[in-house]
């Protein structure tokens, strides 16, 4: 148990972590910091946080653990504001779904240190809804959290962040930052980009109302994530642009293969694509 947890960015991800840790009584006090006063007021009213501020410099004490839960391209400015607290806390982490750029931003602000309390992290969890009102205390139950410790991340800080995520029911794993970004580009960033693109494509066609009115369950399943926060996903795509472009190139090759098979009326080729896809999906879901 720790005394003070500080969540910077009081939304779905940060709010759910705060709710989960409060339920487990892992921290005595939860501080929320968010530039949006409405988000602070809402988090206070919902009991997600105990105290709230709209800027880091308003917080008089240095928290034991800091969790940065802001959009990925805003993390660098948060690091700059946190510099006076450098290594005074026991552990600091983030929740962004890209890691190499976060580590580069950290090094730009804090420079090279013999040891650091910063442990980059990424919970593989979320919902289409955003904001602290959508926060759930069980969002991370049985979900993976990936940590990508830097070479100079303190072991004590790694252990504390690991314990924090385990307290809310998550399974913690480690990856190197490049491997993380490459994997997430294919398994998360690409699917979101495709879902957004498909819905956008259909929304610009004639008879749009009829298209969505008669959409089957498969359409709802595939496009559910297109209800995610566009700003958050714009920043993720830009932050992981190189790896996402590579994933898009691979997908484009597969899509061309399907289109060529369909154009040629080659049912065997189409069936082979679908069969290979089904087998891969079944292995994944049954593992």
C-alpha positions as CSV (number, residue, x, y, z in Angstrom):
1,X,0.0,0.0,0.0
2,X,1.2,3.5,-0.8
3,X,0.1,6.9,0.6
4,X,-0.5,9.0,-2.5
5,X,-1.3,8.1,-6.2
6,X,-1.4,10.8,-8.8
7,X,-3.2,10.2,-12.0
8,X,-2.5,12.8,-14.7
9,X,-5.3,12.7,-17.2
10,X,-8.6,11.8,-15.5
11,X,-10.3,9.9,-18.3
12,X,-11.4,6.3,-19.0
13,X,-7.9,4.7,-18.6
14,X,-6.7,6.7,-15.6
15,X,-10.1,6.8,-14.0
16,X,-10.5,3.0,-14.3
17,X,-7.1,2.5,-12.7
18,X,-8.0,4.9,-9.9
19,X,-11.3,3.1,-9.3
20,X,-9.7,-0.3,-9.3
21,X,-6.9,0.7,-6.9
22,X,-9.4,2.4,-4.6
23,X,-11.5,-0.8,-4.5
24,X,-8.4,-2.7,-3.5
25,X,-7.4,0.0,-0.9
26,X,-3.9,0.1,-2.4
27,X,-3.5,3.8,-1.8
28,X,-4.6,6.1,0.9
29,X,-5.3,9.1,-1.3
30,X,-5.7,9.6,-5.1
31,X,-4.8,12.9,-6.7
32,X,-6.2,13.8,-10.1
33,X,-4.7,16.3,-12.4
34,X,-6.4,17.3,-15.7
35,X,-6.4,20.5,-17.7
36,X,-10.2,20.1,-18.1
37,X,-11.9,21.5,-15.0
38,X,-15.1,19.6,-15.9
39,X,-13.2,16.3,-15.8
40,X,-11.8,17.1,-12.3
41,X,-15.3,18.1,-11.0
42,X,-16.8,15.0,-12.5
43,X,-14.1,12.7,-11.0
44,X,-14.5,14.3,-7.6
45,X,-18.3,13.9,-7.8
46,X,-18.0,10.3,-8.7
47,X,-15.5,9.6,-6.0
48,X,-12.7,8.6,-8.4
49,X,-10.2,11.0,-6.9
50,X,-9.9,12.7,-3.5
51,X,-8.3,15.9,-4.6
52,X,-8.0,17.5,-8.1
53,X,-6.0,20.2,-9.9
54,X,-5.9,21.6,-13.4
55,X,-2.1,21.9,-13.4
56,X,0.8,20.0,-11.9
57,X,2.3,23.0,-10.2
58,X,-0.9,23.4,-8.1
59,X,-0.1,20.1,-6.3
60,X,2.1,20.8,-3.3
61,X,3.2,17.3,-2.5
62,X,5.2,14.8,-4.5
63,X,3.1,11.7,-4.9
64,X,4.5,8.2,-4.3
65,X,3.4,6.9,-7.7
66,X,2.6,9.0,-10.8
67,X,0.5,7.6,-13.7
68,X,0.5,9.6,-16.9
69,X,-2.7,9.0,-18.8
70,X,-2.9,11.8,-21.4
71,X,-2.9,11.4,-25.2
72,X,0.4,10.2,-26.5
73,X,1.6,13.5,-28.1
74,X,1.0,15.5,-24.9
75,X,3.3,13.3,-22.8
76,X,6.4,15.4,-23.6
77,X,4.8,18.5,-22.1
78,X,3.8,16.6,-19.0
79,X,7.4,15.4,-18.6
80,X,8.6,19.0,-18.7
81,X,6.1,19.9,-16.0
82,X,7.2,17.0,-13.9
83,X,10.9,17.8,-14.0
84,X,10.9,19.4,-10.6
85,X,9.7,16.1,-9.2
86,X,12.4,14.1,-11.0
87,X,13.1,10.9,-9.2
88,X,11.5,12.2,-5.9
89,X,8.6,9.8,-6.3
90,X,8.9,6.0,-5.9
91,X,7.7,5.2,-9.4
92,X,6.3,6.9,-12.5
93,X,4.7,5.2,-15.5
94,X,2.5,6.0,-18.5
95,X,-0.4,4.2,-20.2
96,X,0.3,5.1,-23.9
97,X,0.0,2.5,-26.6
98,X,3.3,3.6,-28.2
99,X,6.5,3.3,-26.4
100,X,9.6,4.3,-28.4
101,X,8.4,7.9,-28.8
102,X,7.6,8.1,-25.1
103,X,11.0,6.9,-24.1
104,X,12.6,9.4,-26.5
105,X,10.4,12.2,-25.0
106,X,11.5,11.2,-21.5
107,X,15.2,11.3,-22.5
108,X,14.8,14.7,-24.1
109,X,13.4,16.2,-20.9
110,X,15.3,14.3,-18.2
111,X,18.5,13.5,-20.1
112,X,20.8,10.5,-19.3
113,X,20.5,9.3,-15.7
114,X,22.2,6.5,-13.8
115,X,18.8,5.4,-12.6
116,X,15.2,6.5,-13.0
117,X,11.9,5.9,-11.4
118,X,10.2,5.9,-14.8
119,X,8.8,2.6,-16.1
120,X,7.0,2.9,-19.5
121,X,3.8,0.8,-19.6
122,X,0.7,0.1,-21.7
123,X,-2.5,-1.6,-20.5
124,X,-4.1,-3.6,-23.3
125,X,-7.6,-2.6,-22.4
126,X,-10.2,0.0,-23.2
127,X,-13.8,0.8,-24.2
128,X,-15.4,2.7,-27.1
129,X,-16.7,5.2,-24.5
130,X,-14.3,7.8,-23.2
131,X,-14.2,10.1,-20.1
132,X,-14.1,9.5,-16.4
133,X,-17.8,8.7,-16.3
134,X,-17.1,5.6,-18.4
135,X,-14.4,4.4,-15.9
136,X,-14.8,0.9,-14.5
137,X,-13.1,-0.6,-11.4
138,X,-12.7,-4.0,-13.3
139,X,-11.5,-2.7,-16.6
140,X,-8.1,-4.4,-16.2
141,X,-9.3,-7.7,-14.8
142,X,-7.6,-10.6,-16.7
143,X,-6.1,-8.1,-19.2
144,X,-2.5,-7.8,-20.2
145,X,-0.3,-4.9,-19.2
146,X,3.0,-4.5,-21.1
147,X,5.9,-2.9,-19.4
148,X,8.9,-1.7,-21.4
149,X,11.5,-0.8,-18.7
150,X,14.4,1.3,-19.8
151,X,17.9,0.1,-19.2
152,X,18.2,2.5,-16.2
153,X,14.7,1.9,-14.8
154,X,15.1,1.1,-11.1
155,X,14.2,-2.4,-10.1
156,X,12.2,-1.1,-7.1
157,X,10.1,1.1,-9.4
158,X,9.5,-1.8,-11.8
159,X,8.4,-3.9,-9.0
160,X,6.0,-1.2,-7.6
161,X,4.4,-0.6,-11.0
162,X,4.1,-4.3,-11.5
163,X,2.3,-4.6,-8.1
164,X,0.1,-1.7,-9.0
165,X,-1.3,-3.4,-12.1
166,X,-1.5,-6.8,-10.4
167,X,-3.7,-5.1,-7.7
168,X,-6.4,-4.4,-10.4
169,X,-6.2,-7.9,-11.8
170,X,-3.9,-7.4,-14.8
171,X,-1.3,-9.8,-16.1
172,X,2.0,-8.0,-16.5
173,X,4.5,-8.9,-19.2
174,X,7.7,-7.2,-20.5
175,X,8.6,-6.3,-24.1
176,X,11.3,-4.2,-25.6
177,X,9.9,-0.8,-26.9
178,X,10.5,-1.5,-30.6
179,X,8.9,-5.0,-30.5
180,X,5.9,-3.5,-28.6
181,X,5.3,-0.8,-31.2
182,X,5.6,-3.2,-34.1
183,X,3.2,-5.7,-32.5
184,X,0.6,-3.1,-31.5
185,X,0.7,-1.5,-34.9
186,X,-0.6,-4.7,-36.4
187,X,-2.9,-5.9,-33.6
188,X,-4.4,-2.6,-32.4
189,X,-3.5,0.5,-34.4
190,X,-4.2,-1.1,-37.8
191,X,-7.7,-2.5,-36.8
192,X,-8.7,0.9,-35.4
193,X,-7.5,2.6,-38.6
194,X,-9.5,0.2,-40.7
195,X,-12.6,0.5,-38.6
196,X,-12.6,4.2,-38.8
197,X,-11.9,4.1,-42.6
198,X,-14.7,1.7,-43.3
199,X,-17.3,3.6,-41.4
200,X,-16.1,6.9,-43.0
201,X,-16.2,5.2,-46.5
202,X,-19.8,4.1,-46.0
203,X,-20.9,7.4,-44.4
204,X,-19.9,9.2,-47.6
205,X,-22.0,7.0,-49.9
206,X,-25.5,7.6,-51.1
207,X,-28.3,5.9,-49.2
208,X,-26.1,6.1,-46.1
209,X,-29.1,5.7,-43.8
210,X,-30.2,2.5,-45.5
211,X,-26.7,1.1,-45.3
212,X,-26.5,1.5,-41.6
213,X,-30.1,0.6,-41.0
214,X,-29.6,-2.9,-42.5
215,X,-26.1,-3.5,-41.3
216,X,-25.8,-7.0,-39.8
217,X,-24.1,-8.0,-36.5
218,X,-20.8,-8.6,-38.2
219,X,-20.7,-4.9,-39.2
220,X,-21.4,-3.9,-35.6
221,X,-18.7,-6.2,-34.3
222,X,-16.1,-5.1,-36.7
223,X,-16.8,-1.3,-36.5
224,X,-17.4,-1.1,-32.7
225,X,-14.0,0.4,-32.2
226,X,-14.8,3.2,-34.6
227,X,-16.7,4.8,-31.7
228,X,-13.4,5.3,-29.9
229,X,-12.0,8.8,-29.3
230,X,-10.8,10.2,-32.7
231,X,-8.3,12.6,-31.0
232,X,-6.6,9.8,-29.0
233,X,-6.4,7.6,-32.1
234,X,-5.1,10.4,-34.4
235,X,-2.2,10.9,-32.0
236,X,-1.5,7.1,-31.7
237,X,-1.4,6.8,-35.5
238,X,1.0,9.7,-35.8
239,X,3.2,8.6,-32.9
240,X,3.5,5.1,-34.4
241,X,3.4,6.2,-38.0
242,X,6.4,4.2,-39.4
243,X,5.1,0.9,-37.9
244,X,1.5,1.6,-38.8
245,X,2.5,2.4,-42.4
246,X,4.3,-1.0,-42.6
247,X,1.3,-2.8,-41.3
248,X,-1.0,-1.0,-43.8
249,X,1.4,-2.1,-46.6
250,X,1.0,-5.7,-45.5
251,X,-2.7,-5.4,-45.3
252,X,-2.9,-3.7,-48.7
253,X,-1.0,-6.6,-50.3
254,X,-3.5,-9.1,-48.8
255,X,-6.5,-6.9,-49.9
256,X,-5.1,-6.8,-53.4
257,X,-4.8,-10.6,-53.4
258,X,-8.4,-10.9,-52.5
259,X,-9.5,-8.3,-55.0
260,X,-7.6,-10.1,-57.8
261,X,-9.0,-13.4,-56.9
262,X,-12.5,-12.0,-56.9
263,X,-12.0,-10.2,-60.2
264,X,-10.8,-13.5,-61.7
265,X,-13.7,-15.4,-60.3
266,X,-11.3,-17.7,-58.6
267,X,-13.4,-19.3,-55.8
268,X,-10.6,-21.7,-54.8
269,X,-8.2,-18.8,-54.1
270,X,-10.9,-16.9,-52.1
271,X,-11.7,-20.0,-50.1
272,X,-8.0,-20.5,-49.4
273,X,-7.6,-17.0,-48.0
274,X,-10.7,-17.4,-45.9
275,X,-9.6,-20.8,-44.6
276,X,-6.2,-19.7,-43.7
277,X,-7.7,-16.7,-41.9
278,X,-10.2,-18.9,-40.0
279,X,-7.5,-21.3,-38.9
280,X,-5.3,-18.4,-37.6
281,X,-8.2,-16.9,-35.8
282,X,-9.2,-20.2,-34.2
283,X,-5.7,-20.8,-33.0
284,X,-5.6,-17.4,-31.4
285,X,-9.0,-17.7,-29.7
286,X,-8.4,-21.3,-28.4
287,X,-4.9,-20.7,-27.1
